[in-house]
Amino acid sequence: MQLTVHQEDDSLYLRLDDSEIVESEEVKDGIIFDYNAAGQVVGVEILYLSQKTSNPLQQILLETSV
């Protein structure tokens, strides 16, 4: 899993695995899902990040549970 923040593009991309992307779909304004050949979501891109959160690129908190 990889999280990439593009400050210059005002976007965030979460890649869930490294399988080939065969299709992309904008599911909501500025929210794009990438799908593999099995129809599974393997990536999520959020565009216009600064418009969707109050502190978009200043702090990212990662939480995991066991």
mmCIF file of the N, C-alpha and C atoms, coordinates in Angstrom:
data_MODEL
# 
_entry.id   MODEL 
# 
loop_
_atom_site.group_PDB 
_atom_site.id 
_atom_site.type_symbol 
_atom_site.label_atom_id 
_atom_site.label_alt_id 
_atom_site.label_comp_id 
_atom_site.label_asym_id 
_atom_site.label_entity_id 
_atom_site.label_seq_id 
_atom_site.pdbx_PDB_ins_code 
_atom_site.Cartn_x 
_atom_site.Cartn_y 
_atom_site.Cartn_z 
_atom_site.occupancy 
_atom_site.B_iso_or_equiv 
_atom_site.pdbx_formal_charge 
_atom_site.auth_seq_id 
_atom_site.auth_comp_id 
_atom_site.auth_asym_id 
_atom_site.auth_atom_id 
_atom_site.pdbx_PDB_model_num 
ATOM 1   N N  . MET A 1 1  ? 0.857   -1.170 0.000   1.00 0.00 ? 1  MET A N  1 
ATOM 2   C CA . MET A 1 1  ? 0.000   0.000  0.000   1.00 0.00 ? 1  MET A CA 1 
ATOM 3   C C  . MET A 1 1  ? 0.904   1.234  0.000   1.00 0.00 ? 1  MET A C  1 
ATOM 4   N N  . GLN A 1 2  ? 0.529   2.216  -0.794  1.00 0.00 ? 2  GLN A N  1 
ATOM 5   C CA . GLN A 1 2  ? 1.334   3.431  -0.908  1.00 0.00 ? 2  GLN A CA 1 
ATOM 6   C C  . GLN A 1 2  ? 0.419   4.646  -0.947  1.00 0.00 ? 2  GLN A C  1 
ATOM 7   N N  . LEU A 1 3  ? 0.783   5.660  -0.172  1.00 0.00 ? 3  LEU A N  1 
ATOM 8   C CA . LEU A 1 3  ? 0.051   6.922  -0.146  1.00 0.00 ? 3  LEU A CA 1 
ATOM 9   C C  . LEU A 1 3  ? 0.968   8.009  -0.684  1.00 0.00 ? 3  LEU A C  1 
ATOM 10  N N  . THR A 1 4  ? 0.491   8.736  -1.683  1.00 0.00 ? 4  THR A N  1 
ATOM 11  C CA . THR A 1 4  ? 1.278   9.809  -2.287  1.00 0.00 ? 4  THR A CA 1 
ATOM 12  C C  . THR A 1 4  ? 0.470   11.093 -2.263  1.00 0.00 ? 4  THR A C  1 
ATOM 13  N N  . VAL A 1 5  ? 1.069   12.153 -1.757  1.00 0.00 ? 5  VAL A N  1 
ATOM 14  C CA . VAL A 1 5  ? 0.447   13.474 -1.757  1.00 0.00 ? 5  VAL A CA 1 
ATOM 15  C C  . VAL A 1 5  ? 1.186   14.339 -2.768  1.00 0.00 ? 5  VAL A C  1 
ATOM 16  N N  . HIS A 1 6  ? 0.448   14.900 -3.711  1.00 0.00 ? 6  HIS A N  1 
ATOM 17  C CA . HIS A 1 6  ? 1.018   15.776 -4.733  1.00 0.00 ? 6  HIS A CA 1 
ATOM 18  C C  . HIS A 1 6  ? 0.600   17.208 -4.407  1.00 0.00 ? 6  HIS A C  1 
ATOM 19  N N  . GLN A 1 7  ? 1.476   17.939 -3.732  1.00 0.00 ? 7  GLN A N  1 
ATOM 20  C CA . GLN A 1 7  ? 1.129   19.308 -3.356  1.00 0.00 ? 7  GLN A CA 1 
ATOM 21  C C  . GLN A 1 7  ? 0.920   20.188 -4.573  1.00 0.00 ? 7  GLN A C  1 
ATOM 22  N N  . GLU A 1 8  ? 1.747   20.013 -5.599  1.00 0.00 ? 8  GLU A N  1 
ATOM 23  C CA . GLU A 1 8  ? 1.635   20.871 -6.776  1.00 0.00 ? 8  GLU A CA 1 
ATOM 24  C C  . GLU A 1 8  ? 0.340   20.625 -7.553  1.00 0.00 ? 8  GLU A C  1 
ATOM 25  N N  . ASP A 1 9  ? -0.201  19.408 -7.448  1.00 0.00 ? 9  ASP A N  1 
ATOM 26  C CA . ASP A 1 9  ? -1.461  19.080 -8.124  1.00 0.00 ? 9  ASP A CA 1 
ATOM 27  C C  . ASP A 1 9  ? -2.663  19.154 -7.196  1.00 0.00 ? 9  ASP A C  1 
ATOM 28  N N  . ASP A 1 10 ? -2.424  19.403 -5.908  1.00 0.00 ? 10 ASP A N  1 
ATOM 29  C CA . ASP A 1 10 ? -3.492  19.470 -4.905  1.00 0.00 ? 10 ASP A CA 1 
ATOM 30  C C  . ASP A 1 10 ? -4.293  18.171 -4.885  1.00 0.00 ? 10 ASP A C  1 
ATOM 31  N N  . SER A 1 11 ? -3.544  17.045 -4.831  1.00 0.00 ? 11 SER A N  1 
ATOM 32  C CA . SER A 1 11 ? -4.206  15.744 -4.873  1.00 0.00 ? 11 SER A CA 1 
ATOM 33  C C  . SER A 1 11 ? -3.521  14.741 -3.961  1.00 0.00 ? 11 SER A C  1 
ATOM 34  N N  . LEU A 1 12 ? -4.243  13.657 -3.705  1.00 0.00 ? 12 LEU A N  1 
ATOM 35  C CA . LEU A 1 12 ? -3.745  12.558 -2.879  1.00 0.00 ? 12 LEU A CA 1 
ATOM 36  C C  . LEU A 1 12 ? -4.086  11.269 -3.608  1.00 0.00 ? 12 LEU A C  1 
ATOM 37  N N  . TYR A 1 13 ? -3.145  10.317 -3.618  1.00 0.00 ? 13 TYR A N  1 
ATOM 38  C CA . TYR A 1 13 ? -3.385  9.033  -4.283  1.00 0.00 ? 13 TYR A CA 1 
ATOM 39  C C  . TYR A 1 13 ? -3.035  7.902  -3.347  1.00 0.00 ? 13 TYR A C  1 
ATOM 40  N N  . LEU A 1 14 ? -3.969  6.986  -3.155  1.00 0.00 ? 14 LEU A N  1 
ATOM 41  C CA . LEU A 1 14 ? -3.763  5.792  -2.340  1.00 0.00 ? 14 LEU A CA 1 
ATOM 42  C C  . LEU A 1 14 ? -3.771  4.593  -3.270  1.00 0.00 ? 14 LEU A C  1 
ATOM 43  N N  . ARG A 1 15 ? -2.630  3.918  -3.346  1.00 0.00 ? 15 ARG A N  1 
ATOM 44  C CA . ARG A 1 15 ? -2.510  2.707  -4.181  1.00 0.00 ? 15 ARG A CA 1 
ATOM 45  C C  . ARG A 1 15 ? -2.559  1.497  -3.261  1.00 0.00 ? 15 ARG A C  1 
ATOM 46  N N  . LEU A 1 16 ? -3.539  0.627  -3.456  1.00 0.00 ? 16 LEU A N  1 
ATOM 47  C CA . LEU A 1 16 ? -3.762  -0.496 -2.563  1.00 0.00 ? 16 LEU A CA 1 
ATOM 48  C C  . LEU A 1 16 ? -2.903  -1.707 -2.897  1.00 0.00 ? 16 LEU A C  1 
ATOM 49  N N  . ASP A 1 17 ? -2.610  -1.920 -4.164  1.00 0.00 ? 17 ASP A N  1 
ATOM 50  C CA . ASP A 1 17 ? -1.681  -2.977 -4.564  1.00 0.00 ? 17 ASP A CA 1 
ATOM 51  C C  . ASP A 1 17 ? -1.072  -2.618 -5.909  1.00 0.00 ? 17 ASP A C  1 
ATOM 52  N N  . ASP A 1 18 ? -0.217  -3.482 -6.430  1.00 0.00 ? 18 ASP A N  1 
ATOM 53  C CA . ASP A 1 18 ? 0.495   -3.134 -7.658  1.00 0.00 ? 18 ASP A CA 1 
ATOM 54  C C  . ASP A 1 18 ? -0.058  -3.843 -8.895  1.00 0.00 ? 18 ASP A C  1 
ATOM 55  N N  . SER A 1 19 ? -1.292  -4.343 -8.803  1.00 0.00 ? 19 SER A N  1 
ATOM 56  C CA . SER A 1 19 ? -1.879  -4.966 -9.984  1.00 0.00 ? 19 SER A CA 1 
ATOM 57  C C  . SER A 1 19 ? -2.157  -3.906 -11.048 1.00 0.00 ? 19 SER A C  1 
ATOM 58  N N  . GLU A 1 20 ? -2.253  -4.350 -12.293 1.00 0.00 ? 20 GLU A N  1 
ATOM 59  C CA . GLU A 1 20 ? -2.445  -3.445 -13.422 1.00 0.00 ? 20 GLU A CA 1 
ATOM 60  C C  . GLU A 1 20 ? -3.811  -2.768 -13.353 1.00 0.00 ? 20 GLU A C  1 
ATOM 61  N N  . ILE A 1 21 ? -3.829  -1.475 -13.583 1.00 0.00 ? 21 ILE A N  1 
ATOM 62  C CA . ILE A 1 21 ? -5.074  -0.708 -13.641 1.00 0.00 ? 21 ILE A CA 1 
ATOM 63  C C  . ILE A 1 21 ? -5.637  -0.836 -15.051 1.00 0.00 ? 21 ILE A C  1 
ATOM 64  N N  . VAL A 1 22 ? -6.877  -1.309 -15.143 1.00 0.00 ? 22 VAL A N  1 
ATOM 65  C CA . VAL A 1 22 ? -7.495  -1.471 -16.459 1.00 0.00 ? 22 VAL A CA 1 
ATOM 66  C C  . VAL A 1 22 ? -8.641  -0.494 -16.685 1.00 0.00 ? 22 VAL A C  1 
ATOM 67  N N  . GLU A 1 23 ? -9.124  0.125  -15.612 1.00 0.00 ? 23 GLU A N  1 
ATOM 68  C CA . GLU A 1 23 ? -10.238 1.059  -15.748 1.00 0.00 ? 23 GLU A CA 1 
ATOM 69  C C  . GLU A 1 23 ? -10.223 2.045  -14.589 1.00 0.00 ? 23 GLU A C  1 
ATOM 70  N N  . SER A 1 24 ? -10.649 3.264  -14.867 1.00 0.00 ? 24 SER A N  1 
ATOM 71  C CA . SER A 1 24 ? -10.792 4.291  -13.836 1.00 0.00 ? 24 SER A CA 1 
ATOM 72  C C  . SER A 1 24 ? -12.186 4.885  -13.943 1.00 0.00 ? 24 SER A C  1 
ATOM 73  N N  . GLU A 1 25 ? -12.732 5.267  -12.792 1.00 0.00 ? 25 GLU A N  1 
ATOM 74  C CA . GLU A 1 25 ? -14.091 5.824  -12.768 1.00 0.00 ? 25 GLU A CA 1 
ATOM 75  C C  . GLU A 1 25 ? -14.152 6.959  -11.752 1.00 0.00 ? 25 GLU A C  1 
ATOM 76  N N  . GLU A 1 26 ? -14.651 8.113  -12.183 1.00 0.00 ? 26 GLU A N  1 
ATOM 77  C CA . GLU A 1 26 ? -14.877 9.205  -11.252 1.00 0.00 ? 26 GLU A CA 1 
ATOM 78  C C  . GLU A 1 26 ? -16.216 8.945  -10.565 1.00 0.00 ? 26 GLU A C  1 
ATOM 79  N N  . VAL A 1 27 ? -16.153 8.528  -9.299  1.00 0.00 ? 27 VAL A N  1 
ATOM 80  C CA . VAL A 1 27 ? -17.362 8.123  -8.574  1.00 0.00 ? 27 VAL A CA 1 
ATOM 81  C C  . VAL A 1 27 ? -18.084 9.304  -7.933  1.00 0.00 ? 27 VAL A C  1 
ATOM 82  N N  . LYS A 1 28 ? -17.378 10.380 -7.750  1.00 0.00 ? 28 LYS A N  1 
ATOM 83  C CA . LYS A 1 28 ? -17.919 11.622 -7.206  1.00 0.00 ? 28 LYS A CA 1 
ATOM 84  C C  . LYS A 1 28 ? -16.988 12.719 -7.697  1.00 0.00 ? 28 LYS A C  1 
ATOM 85  N N  . ASP A 1 29 ? -17.428 13.951 -7.702  1.00 0.00 ? 29 ASP A N  1 
ATOM 86  C CA . ASP A 1 29 ? -16.597 15.044 -8.191  1.00 0.00 ? 29 ASP A CA 1 
ATOM 87  C C  . ASP A 1 29 ? -15.226 15.034 -7.516  1.00 0.00 ? 29 ASP A C  1 
ATOM 88  N N  . GLY A 1 30 ? -14.185 14.766 -8.291  1.00 0.00 ? 30 GLY A N  1 
ATOM 89  C CA . GLY A 1 30 ? -12.827 14.785 -7.773  1.00 0.00 ? 30 GLY A CA 1 
ATOM 90  C C  . GLY A 1 30 ? -12.395 13.535 -7.036  1.00 0.00 ? 30 GLY A C  1 
ATOM 91  N N  . ILE A 1 31 ? -13.200 12.473 -7.060  1.00 0.00 ? 31 ILE A N  1 
ATOM 92  C CA . ILE A 1 31 ? -12.853 11.201 -6.415  1.00 0.00 ? 31 ILE A CA 1 
ATOM 93  C C  . ILE A 1 31 ? -12.827 10.135 -7.511  1.00 0.00 ? 31 ILE A C  1 
ATOM 94  N N  . ILE A 1 32 ? -11.660 9.539  -7.743  1.00 0.00 ? 32 ILE A N  1 
ATOM 95  C CA . ILE A 1 32 ? -11.488 8.582  -8.834  1.00 0.00 ? 32 ILE A CA 1 
ATOM 96  C C  . ILE A 1 32 ? -11.044 7.243  -8.276  1.00 0.00 ? 32 ILE A C  1 
ATOM 97  N N  . PHE A 1 33 ? -11.732 6.177  -8.668  1.00 0.00 ? 33 PHE A N  1 
ATOM 98  C CA . PHE A 1 33 ? -11.352 4.820  -8.304  1.00 0.00 ? 33 PHE A CA 1 
ATOM 99  C C  . PHE A 1 33 ? -10.662 4.177  -9.499  1.00 0.00 ? 33 PHE A C  1 
ATOM 100 N N  . ASP A 1 34 ? -9.566  3.473  -9.244  1.00 0.00 ? 34 ASP A N  1 
ATOM 101 C CA . ASP A 1 34 ? -8.885  2.680  -10.259 1.00 0.00 ? 34 ASP A CA 1 
ATOM 102 C C  . ASP A 1 34 ? -9.182  1.215  -9.987  1.00 0.00 ? 34 ASP A C  1 
ATOM 103 N N  . TYR A 1 35 ? -9.486  0.460  -11.051 1.00 0.00 ? 35 TYR A N  1 
ATOM 104 C CA . TYR A 1 35 ? -9.871  -0.948 -10.934 1.00 0.00 ? 35 TYR A CA 1 
ATOM 105 C C  . TYR A 1 35 ? -8.878  -1.838 -11.674 1.00 0.00 ? 35 TYR A C  1 
ATOM 106 N N  . ASN A 1 36 ? -8.681  -3.062 -11.150 1.00 0.00 ? 36 ASN A N  1 
ATOM 107 C CA . ASN A 1 36 ? -7.870  -4.052 -11.849 1.00 0.00 ? 36 ASN A CA 1 
ATOM 108 C C  . ASN A 1 36 ? -8.777  -4.909 -12.728 1.00 0.00 ? 36 ASN A C  1 
ATOM 109 N N  . ALA A 1 37 ? -8.207  -5.930 -13.376 1.00 0.00 ? 37 ALA A N  1 
ATOM 110 C CA . ALA A 1 37 ? -8.969  -6.777 -14.301 1.00 0.00 ? 37 ALA A CA 1 
ATOM 111 C C  . ALA A 1 37 ? -10.088 -7.552 -13.605 1.00 0.00 ? 37 ALA A C  1 
ATOM 112 N N  . ALA A 1 38 ? -9.941  -7.800 -12.301 1.00 0.00 ? 38 ALA A N  1 
ATOM 113 C CA . ALA A 1 38 ? -10.966 -8.521 -11.536 1.00 0.00 ? 38 ALA A CA 1 
ATOM 114 C C  . ALA A 1 38 ? -12.078 -7.595 -11.043 1.00 0.00 ? 38 ALA A C  1 
ATOM 115 N N  . GLY A 1 39 ? -11.984 -6.304 -11.349 1.00 0.00 ? 39 GLY A N  1 
ATOM 116 C CA . GLY A 1 39 ? -12.996 -5.354 -10.920 1.00 0.00 ? 39 GLY A CA 1 
ATOM 117 C C  . GLY A 1 39 ? -12.809 -4.846 -9.506  1.00 0.00 ? 39 GLY A C  1 
ATOM 118 N N  . GLN A 1 40 ? -11.657 -5.139 -8.908  1.00 0.00 ? 40 GLN A N  1 
ATOM 119 C CA . GLN A 1 40 ? -11.373 -4.684 -7.544  1.00 0.00 ? 40 GLN A CA 1 
ATOM 120 C C  . GLN A 1 40 ? -10.770 -3.285 -7.572  1.00 0.00 ? 40 GLN A C  1 
ATOM 121 N N  . VAL A 1 41 ? -11.111 -2.481 -6.576  1.00 0.00 ? 41 VAL A N  1 
ATOM 122 C CA . VAL A 1 41 ? -10.519 -1.152 -6.451  1.00 0.00 ? 41 VAL A CA 1 
ATOM 123 C C  . VAL A 1 41 ? -9.071  -1.318 -5.991  1.00 0.00 ? 41 VAL A C  1 
ATOM 124 N N  . VAL A 1 42 ? -8.133  -0.778 -6.776  1.00 0.00 ? 42 VAL A N  1 
ATOM 125 C CA . VAL A 1 42 ? -6.715  -0.880 -6.431  1.00 0.00 ? 42 VAL A CA 1 
ATOM 126 C C  . VAL A 1 42 ? -6.075  0.488  -6.220  1.00 0.00 ? 42 VAL A C  1 
ATOM 127 N N  . GLY A 1 43 ? -6.844  1.552  -6.469  1.00 0.00 ? 43 GLY A N  1 
ATOM 128 C CA . GLY A 1 43 ? -6.332  2.895  -6.256  1.00 0.00 ? 43 GLY A CA 1 
ATOM 129 C C  . GLY A 1 43 ? -7.466  3.880  -6.056  1.00 0.00 ? 43 GLY A C  1 
ATOM 130 N N  . VAL A 1 44 ? -7.197  4.899  -5.251  1.00 0.00 ? 44 VAL A N  1 
ATOM 131 C CA . VAL A 1 44 ? -8.171  5.960  -5.010  1.00 0.00 ? 44 VAL A CA 1 
ATOM 132 C C  . VAL A 1 44 ? -7.432  7.291  -5.113  1.00 0.00 ? 44 VAL A C  1 
ATOM 133 N N  . GLU A 1 45 ? -7.922  8.162  -5.968  1.00 0.00 ? 45 GLU A N  1 
ATOM 134 C CA . GLU A 1 45 ? -7.327  9.488  -6.114  1.00 0.00 ? 45 GLU A CA 1 
ATOM 135 C C  . GLU A 1 45 ? -8.336  10.535 -5.671  1.00 0.00 ? 45 GLU A C  1 
ATOM 136 N N  . ILE A 1 46 ? -7.868  11.488 -4.882  1.00 0.00 ? 46 ILE A N  1 
ATOM 137 C CA . ILE A 1 46 ? -8.702  12.595 -4.438  1.00 0.00 ? 46 ILE A CA 1 
ATOM 138 C C  . ILE A 1 46 ? -8.102  13.872 -5.020  1.00 0.00 ? 46 ILE A C  1 
ATOM 139 N N  . LEU A 1 47 ? -8.857  14.515 -5.887  1.00 0.00 ? 47 LEU A N  1 
ATOM 140 C CA . LEU A 1 47 ? -8.434  15.773 -6.499  1.00 0.00 ? 47 LEU A CA 1 
ATOM 141 C C  . LEU A 1 47 ? -8.997  16.939 -5.704  1.00 0.00 ? 47 LEU A C  1 
ATOM 142 N N  . TYR A 1 48 ? -8.418  18.117 -5.882  1.00 0.00 ? 48 TYR A N  1 
ATOM 143 C CA . TYR A 1 48 ? -8.874  19.338 -5.202  1.00 0.00 ? 48 TYR A CA 1 
ATOM 144 C C  . TYR A 1 48 ? -8.860  19.137 -3.685  1.00 0.00 ? 48 TYR A C  1 
ATOM 145 N N  . LEU A 1 49 ? -7.780  18.551 -3.186  1.00 0.00 ? 49 LEU A N  1 
ATOM 146 C CA . LEU A 1 49 ? -7.685  18.171 -1.782  1.00 0.00 ? 49 LEU A CA 1 
ATOM 147 C C  . LEU A 1 49 ? -7.904  19.355 -0.842  1.00 0.00 ? 49 LEU A C  1 
ATOM 148 N N  . SER A 1 50 ? -7.378  20.510 -1.180  1.00 0.00 ? 50 SER A N  1 
ATOM 149 C CA . SER A 1 50 ? -7.516  21.673 -0.296  1.00 0.00 ? 50 SER A CA 1 
ATOM 150 C C  . SER A 1 50 ? -8.967  22.132 -0.166  1.00 0.00 ? 50 SER A C  1 
ATOM 151 N N  . GLN A 1 51 ? -9.813  21.763 -1.117  1.00 0.00 ? 51 GLN A N  1 
ATOM 152 C CA . GLN A 1 51 ? -11.229 22.126 -1.048  1.00 0.00 ? 51 GLN A CA 1 
ATOM 153 C C  . GLN A 1 51 ? -12.039 21.121 -0.228  1.00 0.00 ? 51 GLN A C  1 
ATOM 154 N N  . LYS A 1 52 ? -11.449 19.963 0.056   1.00 0.00 ? 52 LYS A N  1 
ATOM 155 C CA . LYS A 1 52 ? -12.179 18.901 0.745   1.00 0.00 ? 52 LYS A CA 1 
ATOM 156 C C  . LYS A 1 52 ? -11.819 18.762 2.223   1.00 0.00 ? 52 LYS A C  1 
ATOM 157 N N  . THR A 1 53 ? -10.799 19.485 2.678   1.00 0.00 ? 53 THR A N  1 
ATOM 158 C CA . THR A 1 53 ? -10.384 19.400 4.075   1.00 0.00 ? 53 THR A CA 1 
ATOM 159 C C  . THR A 1 53 ? -9.783  20.730 4.515   1.00 0.00 ? 53 THR A C  1 
ATOM 160 N N  . SER A 1 54 ? -9.818  20.998 5.791   1.00 0.00 ? 54 SER A N  1 
ATOM 161 C CA . SER A 1 54 ? -9.330  22.285 6.282   1.00 0.00 ? 54 SER A CA 1 
ATOM 162 C C  . SER A 1 54 ? -7.800  22.344 6.369   1.00 0.00 ? 54 SER A C  1 
ATOM 163 N N  . ASN A 1 55 ? -7.119  21.223 6.630   1.00 0.00 ? 55 ASN A N  1 
ATOM 164 C CA . ASN A 1 55 ? -5.650  21.179 6.703   1.00 0.00 ? 55 ASN A CA 1 
ATOM 165 C C  . ASN A 1 55 ? -5.127  20.051 5.821   1.00 0.00 ? 55 ASN A C  1 
ATOM 166 N N  . PRO A 1 56 ? -5.249  20.182 4.506   1.00 0.00 ? 56 PRO A N  1 
ATOM 167 C CA . PRO A 1 56 ? -5.026  19.048 3.624   1.00 0.00 ? 56 PRO A CA 1 
ATOM 168 C C  . PRO A 1 56 ? -3.605  18.494 3.610   1.00 0.00 ? 56 PRO A C  1 
ATOM 169 N N  . LEU A 1 57 ? -2.617  19.332 3.613   1.00 0.00 ? 57 LEU A N  1 
ATOM 170 C CA . LEU A 1 57 ? -1.258  18.840 3.418   1.00 0.00 ? 57 LEU A CA 1 
ATOM 171 C C  . LEU A 1 57 ? -0.344  19.141 4.592   1.00 0.00 ? 57 LEU A C  1 
ATOM 172 N N  . GLN A 1 58 ? -0.878  19.633 5.679   1.00 0.00 ? 58 GLN A N  1 
ATOM 173 C CA . GLN A 1 58 ? -0.051  19.975 6.809   1.00 0.00 ? 58 GLN A CA 1 
ATOM 174 C C  . GLN A 1 58 ? 0.178   18.790 7.738   1.00 0.00 ? 58 GLN A C  1 
ATOM 175 N N  . GLN A 1 59 ? -0.797  17.895 7.827   1.00 0.00 ? 59 GLN A N  1 
ATOM 176 C CA . GLN A 1 59 ? -0.663  16.778 8.752   1.00 0.00 ? 59 GLN A CA 1 
ATOM 177 C C  . GLN A 1 59 ? -1.446  15.588 8.231   1.00 0.00 ? 59 GLN A C  1 
ATOM 178 N N  . ILE A 1 60 ? -0.785  14.439 8.207   1.00 0.00 ? 60 ILE A N  1 
ATOM 179 C CA . ILE A 1 60 ? -1.446  13.181 7.872   1.00 0.00 ? 60 ILE A CA 1 
ATOM 180 C C  . ILE A 1 60 ? -1.236  12.252 9.040   1.00 0.00 ? 60 ILE A C  1 
ATOM 181 N N  . LEU A 1 61 ? -2.315  11.761 9.608   1.00 0.00 ? 61 LEU A N  1 
ATOM 182 C CA . LEU A 1 61 ? -2.252  10.852 10.747  1.00 0.00 ? 61 LEU A CA 1 
ATOM 183 C C  . LEU A 1 61 ? -2.528  9.445  10.254  1.00 0.00 ? 61 LEU A C  1 
ATOM 184 N N  . LEU A 1 62 ? -1.630  8.538  10.553  1.00 0.00 ? 62 LEU A N  1 
ATOM 185 C CA . LEU A 1 62 ? -1.797  7.141  10.159  1.00 0.00 ? 62 LEU A CA 1 
ATOM 186 C C  . LEU A 1 62 ? -2.158  6.322  11.386  1.00 0.00 ? 62 LEU A C  1 
ATOM 187 N N  . GLU A 1 63 ? -3.287  5.623  11.313  1.00 0.00 ? 63 GLU A N  1 
ATOM 188 C CA . GLU A 1 63 ? -3.704  4.768  12.413  1.00 0.00 ? 63 GLU A CA 1 
ATOM 189 C C  . GLU A 1 63 ? -3.828  3.350  11.891  1.00 0.00 ? 63 GLU A C  1 
ATOM 190 N N  . THR A 1 64 ? -3.332  2.407  12.644  1.00 0.00 ? 64 THR A N  1 
ATOM 191 C CA . THR A 1 64 ? -3.497  0.995  12.312  1.00 0.00 ? 64 THR A CA 1 
ATOM 192 C C  . THR A 1 64 ? -4.065  0.277  13.531  1.00 0.00 ? 64 THR A C  1 
ATOM 193 N N  . SER A 1 65 ? -4.784  -0.788 13.284  1.00 0.00 ? 65 SER A N  1 
ATOM 194 C CA . SER A 1 65 ? -5.301  -1.580 14.396  1.00 0.00 ? 65 SER A CA 1 
ATOM 195 C C  . SER A 1 65 ? -4.866  -3.020 14.192  1.00 0.00 ? 65 SER A C  1 
ATOM 196 N N  . VAL A 1 66 ? -4.752  -3.717 15.271  1.00 0.00 ? 66 VAL A N  1 
ATOM 197 C CA . VAL A 1 66 ? -4.286  -5.101 15.209  1.00 0.00 ? 66 VAL A CA 1 
ATOM 198 C C  . VAL A 1 66 ? -5.442  -6.046 15.439  1.00 0.00 ? 66 VAL A C  1 
# 
